[in-house]
């Protein structure tokens, strides 16, 4: 039986060597990186899973950032509102003091000055910002929510009633703000209106018990 030999062995031999080198390079790369897939051609199916995992990791990172931001935002808002409550408690004490019929005009002027200072403090707190955005303007975050006109003794709300939601995960979101129109205003009046009314009564020497009753309803 005749044996037929390939007269040109070199191309096949070189191809086999090249394939072995590629396999050796791949094995070395996988060993050094600890990963079985280092480039798209290694395993297209695995690459598709990796892309999916990468996208999910990116979403998760964004959700975590949103959670961190909203927590910090709520902490600033809570601190501001706590300070507002403290200021209103002080105002209530001043209203009780102003309702004392034994106060002299000079005493009333002094109490009125304290009330005016607290009005400015509450306005500043109502216009609190977080990372450059106003917390209590609804979705009009670039607009200072409250403007106080001390001459006309009036307060204007410049924000809107919008509420923005923040997505915390797939299908889960939370409201990221409460408009100032809900926090500082109600059907019977406003925090600023009560404070300004008390201040005006003290400045004019008017008896303050009716204002005190109105103030307690806020």
Secondary structure, 3 states (H helix, E strand, C coil): CCCCCCCCCHHHHHHHHHHHHHHHHHHHHHHHHCCCCCCCCCCHHHHHHHHHHHHHHHHHHHHHHHHHHHHHHHHHHHHHHHHHHHHHHHHHHHHHHHCCCCCCHHHHHHHHHHHHHHHHHHHHHHCCEECCEECCCCCCCCCCCEEEECCCCEEEECCCCCCCEEEEECCEEEECCCCHHHHCEECCEEHHHHHHHHHHHHHHCCCCHHHHHHHHCC
